[in-house]
Amino acid sequence: MPKQTSYSLKLDKNQQQKLLTHLRQGNYEPRELAYTQIAVSAPKCQIALYNSGKCVVQGKEAEDWVQFVLEPKVLQEVITGYDEVFNPEAREQHMGVDESGKGDFFGPLVISSAYVDSDIVKELKKLGVRDSKNISSDFKISTMARELRKLLEGKFAIITIGPAAYNRLYKTMGNVNKILAWGHARAIENLLEKVPGCPKAIADQFGPERQIKAALMKNGRSIELIQRTKAESDPAVAAASILARAQFLYSLNSIQKKYDHPIFKGASAKVRESAVALVKKEGPTVLNEVAKCHFKTSDQVLAVAGFSRSDLN
């Protein structure tokens, strides 16, 4: 879904004062505009606060400015990030499915599903729930996940495919998308046991829709499955993304404690250095227990540590 390039909303007196303070102290270029208390330009967007209290934000990066400045600093609530702002169907009963850990060398692949209805969507908005990739703080992810678990009252499911199980599945399936489809199907099926009347599931587009449908069992074959790009803009998918990421972070921490060794997210040079040190300490087969071994990172780590892929067996 394309970004929204124009926002217009009425601010109360307290919000107006917060906005005025921020714009006057921030790195903005003043501009002349009739009937405004203040008007400024920011990179790729313009902000105007009219005498009436109406705030207008326009430009290519308007949505980003609203999401990362106006919401947290002035409104202290979320107005962006949900299709429900533009699409009433997002408030209807459905589940969202999302994953975490797919691009991380260390740790599991986690797939989560979360159920919403109109009342839950309202509460998600109050919590500021949005796609976990837009939340940089691990602490905030974990805190929001705890709140979500309370709010959803068990109407969610989490599938954690640990590294050892992931590596076995990859040897059998030979394709990450097939593993994702299997995990998505299990998350859908497990949530349907808790909410059997849920009519629809929304997931991000990662492969042919038939892959998930083929992996669904009897209970899931009657559900309407929708895969689309930018699915994380849906409130249920956003909630699922936070639950999945929190579980992924918890699993990484568990690995770190087990081996008394620093374990990092992603697949950066820091990750490779950590993996090399761990292999030298525990031996090459440890990668089977802590990492996704089909990554090219495995070959790089093993080579630096003085081993080869055959040593994984």
Legacy VTK file of the C-alpha trace (Angstrom):
# vtk DataFile Version 3.0
C-alpha trace
ASCII
DATASET POLYDATA
POINTS 313 float
0.000 0.000 0.000
1.473 3.411 -0.945
2.308 5.847 1.805
-0.221 8.533 2.639
1.082 11.946 1.557
-1.429 14.240 3.259
-2.801 14.476 6.803
-5.227 16.973 8.304
-6.322 16.759 11.930
-7.612 19.023 14.666
-5.372 19.470 17.713
-6.509 20.498 21.158
-4.773 23.415 22.937
-2.308 21.162 24.756
-1.327 19.387 21.535
-0.980 22.703 19.713
1.450 23.935 22.354
3.512 20.737 22.142
3.680 21.046 18.364
4.658 24.723 18.511
7.441 23.942 20.993
8.760 21.094 18.858
8.705 23.036 15.592
10.366 26.106 17.104
13.163 24.078 18.693
13.645 21.612 15.852
15.668 21.818 12.672
12.894 23.182 10.437
12.858 25.961 7.839
10.189 28.611 8.568
7.847 29.595 5.755
5.141 32.211 5.304
1.567 30.935 5.168
-1.586 32.926 5.896
-3.811 32.111 8.861
-1.233 29.910 10.567
0.330 29.942 14.009
3.420 28.387 12.436
4.389 26.882 9.090
7.654 25.069 8.378
9.370 22.814 5.896
11.017 19.523 6.817
12.890 17.207 4.461
10.309 16.058 1.908
7.264 17.346 3.791
5.651 20.562 5.033
3.852 21.173 8.322
1.363 23.924 9.068
-0.567 24.643 12.272
-3.507 26.920 11.487
-5.107 29.419 13.865
-8.131 27.125 14.026
-5.967 24.388 15.575
-5.925 22.304 12.420
-2.573 20.677 11.637
-1.819 19.871 8.002
1.129 17.699 6.964
1.817 17.215 3.267
4.566 15.750 1.139
6.342 12.564 0.138
7.501 11.804 3.706
4.339 13.031 5.461
3.474 9.596 6.809
6.956 9.093 8.272
6.876 12.509 9.958
3.438 11.819 11.430
4.470 8.349 12.597
7.849 9.238 14.102
7.297 12.830 15.265
3.651 13.870 15.556
2.339 10.649 17.097
4.926 10.136 19.862
5.776 13.781 20.636
2.411 15.500 20.240
-0.597 13.185 19.892
0.737 10.343 22.048
-1.453 7.949 20.097
-1.199 6.099 16.806
-3.118 7.285 13.751
-0.952 5.670 11.055
0.087 2.139 10.266
-3.283 0.446 9.956
-5.323 -0.287 6.875
-8.329 0.270 9.138
-7.741 4.002 8.784
-8.560 3.613 5.106
-10.248 0.198 5.007
-13.084 -0.707 7.411
-12.530 -4.420 6.687
-9.454 -4.281 8.934
-11.822 -3.959 11.903
-13.713 -7.130 11.018
-12.981 -10.505 12.636
-9.834 -12.037 11.176
-6.380 -13.268 12.079
-2.983 -12.031 10.987
0.141 -14.148 10.574
3.752 -12.993 10.563
7.228 -14.366 11.207
10.506 -13.323 12.794
14.028 -14.659 12.466
13.973 -15.501 8.758
16.966 -13.271 8.034
18.831 -13.934 11.285
21.709 -16.431 11.286
21.381 -17.266 14.973
18.157 -18.425 16.567
14.836 -19.900 15.520
12.240 -19.065 12.931
9.112 -17.945 14.795
5.663 -17.690 13.223
2.793 -16.138 15.140
-0.918 -15.654 14.488
-3.205 -13.171 16.266
-6.973 -12.715 16.185
-8.721 -9.324 16.136
-12.204 -7.886 16.032
-13.372 -4.259 16.155
-12.924 -3.967 19.935
-9.439 -5.482 19.879
-8.366 -3.213 17.006
-9.330 -0.160 19.078
-7.179 -1.402 21.957
-4.269 -2.221 19.639
-4.356 1.345 18.393
-4.183 2.639 21.972
-1.173 0.419 22.644
0.594 1.812 19.568
0.901 -1.634 18.002
2.590 -1.569 14.600
4.913 -3.770 12.585
7.771 -4.949 14.814
10.328 -3.919 12.180
9.378 -0.299 12.930
10.135 -0.704 16.649
13.874 -0.495 17.271
13.832 -1.178 21.015
13.968 -4.836 22.074
12.682 -3.791 25.486
9.649 -2.120 23.913
8.961 -5.196 21.769
8.993 -7.429 24.846
6.829 -5.006 26.844
4.272 -4.691 24.042
4.178 -8.466 23.630
3.268 -8.870 27.309
0.463 -6.343 26.890
-0.730 -8.105 23.744
-0.887 -11.474 25.474
-3.154 -9.942 28.126
-5.301 -8.126 25.580
-5.771 -11.100 23.259
-6.668 -13.427 26.153
-5.178 -16.480 24.507
-6.428 -15.686 21.015
-3.002 -16.079 19.471
-0.624 -18.892 18.552
3.154 -19.033 18.347
5.157 -21.619 16.434
8.860 -21.688 17.295
11.050 -23.693 14.935
14.345 -23.958 16.795
17.620 -24.134 14.856
17.947 -27.926 15.127
14.380 -28.484 13.879
14.800 -25.767 11.238
17.938 -27.430 9.861
16.167 -30.793 9.694
13.201 -29.233 7.892
15.497 -27.474 5.432
17.200 -30.755 4.572
13.776 -32.278 3.887
12.083 -29.332 2.159
15.126 -27.620 0.644
13.376 -24.250 0.542
12.779 -21.482 3.100
9.389 -20.590 1.628
8.185 -24.161 2.128
9.213 -23.977 5.787
7.439 -20.625 6.084
4.293 -22.066 4.489
4.355 -25.024 6.883
4.803 -22.709 9.871
2.086 -20.302 8.727
-0.315 -23.199 8.248
0.395 -24.524 11.765
-0.101 -21.044 13.268
-3.439 -20.722 11.466
-4.590 -24.208 12.473
-3.588 -23.717 16.110
-5.440 -20.410 16.371
-8.528 -21.858 14.705
-8.739 -24.319 17.588
-9.130 -21.320 19.909
-11.279 -19.190 17.577
-13.041 -21.726 15.320
-15.312 -19.156 13.691
-12.515 -16.918 12.384
-13.338 -16.392 8.700
-10.127 -14.932 7.279
-6.335 -15.020 7.642
-3.997 -12.318 6.305
-0.283 -12.898 5.763
2.586 -11.202 3.985
3.363 -12.252 0.425
6.411 -14.531 0.529
5.562 -17.226 -2.010
2.667 -18.837 -3.891
-0.575 -18.867 -1.885
-0.997 -22.534 -2.754
2.010 -23.385 -0.556
0.160 -22.375 2.611
-3.138 -23.841 1.414
-1.454 -27.154 0.657
0.024 -27.230 4.167
-3.313 -26.523 5.859
-5.132 -29.459 7.389
-8.884 -30.069 7.519
-9.754 -27.268 9.963
-7.909 -24.621 7.986
-9.029 -25.379 4.470
-12.282 -23.480 4.820
-10.655 -20.203 5.912
-10.199 -17.383 3.409
-6.466 -16.878 3.001
-5.157 -13.523 1.781
-1.474 -12.926 1.017
-0.397 -9.436 0.107
2.601 -7.135 0.191
2.868 -4.760 3.163
0.484 -6.994 5.125
2.041 -5.671 8.332
-0.133 -2.551 7.915
-3.046 -4.748 9.022
-3.566 -4.598 12.820
-3.739 -8.376 13.260
-0.537 -8.907 11.270
1.174 -6.119 13.230
0.177 -7.812 16.501
1.441 -11.164 15.220
4.748 -9.574 14.188
5.340 -8.252 17.715
4.484 -11.585 19.349
6.808 -13.401 16.948
9.674 -10.954 17.426
9.398 -11.061 21.211
9.578 -14.858 21.157
12.556 -14.718 18.796
14.394 -12.339 21.137
13.602 -14.583 24.116
15.018 -17.589 22.238
18.217 -15.719 21.345
18.679 -14.834 25.000
18.180 -18.487 25.974
20.905 -19.570 23.530
23.219 -16.921 24.927
22.674 -18.149 28.486
23.071 -21.804 27.546
26.458 -21.322 25.913
27.572 -18.331 28.004
28.449 -16.618 24.751
27.280 -13.375 23.079
24.601 -14.036 20.451
23.548 -11.282 18.050
20.678 -10.577 15.680
21.029 -10.440 11.907
23.897 -11.735 9.780
26.511 -9.007 10.138
30.274 -9.177 10.610
29.661 -9.066 14.372
27.452 -12.147 14.048
30.121 -13.985 12.064
32.807 -13.108 14.607
30.632 -14.398 17.421
29.892 -17.602 15.511
33.579 -18.219 14.778
34.439 -17.852 18.466
31.596 -20.189 19.427
32.688 -22.845 16.907
36.252 -22.683 18.198
34.927 -23.053 21.730
32.266 -25.752 21.216
33.164 -27.403 17.906
31.531 -27.096 14.446
28.413 -29.150 15.244
27.252 -26.420 17.620
26.004 -24.506 14.578
23.313 -27.162 14.115
21.916 -26.177 17.516
22.175 -22.396 17.346
22.051 -21.272 13.705
20.373 -21.686 10.326
23.045 -23.715 8.599
21.942 -23.162 4.996
23.068 -19.519 5.283
26.312 -18.773 3.423
27.427 -17.393 6.757
27.932 -20.994 7.887
30.563 -21.624 5.201
32.324 -18.371 6.044
32.341 -19.121 9.773
33.523 -22.712 9.340
36.328 -21.683 6.978
37.675 -19.042 9.381
37.460 -21.521 12.279
39.369 -24.147 10.289
36.471 -26.454 9.377
34.261 -27.272 6.396
30.537 -27.947 5.927
31.158 -31.698 6.124
32.159 -31.167 9.777
28.578 -30.204 10.635
27.496 -33.836 10.431
LINES 1 314
313 0 1 2 3 4 5 6 7 8 9 10 11 12 13 14 15 16 17 18 19 20 21 22 23 24 25 26 27 28 29 30 31 32 33 34 35 36 37 38 39 40 41 42 43 44 45 46 47 48 49 50 51 52 53 54 55 56 57 58 59 60 61 62 63 64 65 66 67 68 69 70 71 72 73 74 75 76 77 78 79 80 81 82 83 84 85 86 87 88 89 90 91 92 93 94 95 96 97 98 99 100 101 102 103 104 105 106 107 108 109 110 111 112 113 114 115 116 117 118 119 120 121 122 123 124 125 126 127 128 129 130 131 132 133 134 135 136 137 138 139 140 141 142 143 144 145 146 147 148 149 150 151 152 153 154 155 156 157 158 159 160 161 162 163 164 165 166 167 168 169 170 171 172 173 174 175 176 177 178 179 180 181 182 183 184 185 186 187 188 189 190 191 192 193 194 195 196 197 198 199 200 201 202 203 204 205 206 207 208 209 210 211 212 213 214 215 216 217 218 219 220 221 222 223 224 225 226 227 228 229 230 231 232 233 234 235 236 237 238 239 240 241 242 243 244 245 246 247 248 249 250 251 252 253 254 255 256 257 258 259 260 261 262 263 264 265 266 267 268 269 270 271 272 273 274 275 276 277 278 279 280 281 282 283 284 285 286 287 288 289 290 291 292 293 294 295 296 297 298 299 300 301 302 303 304 305 306 307 308 309 310 311 312
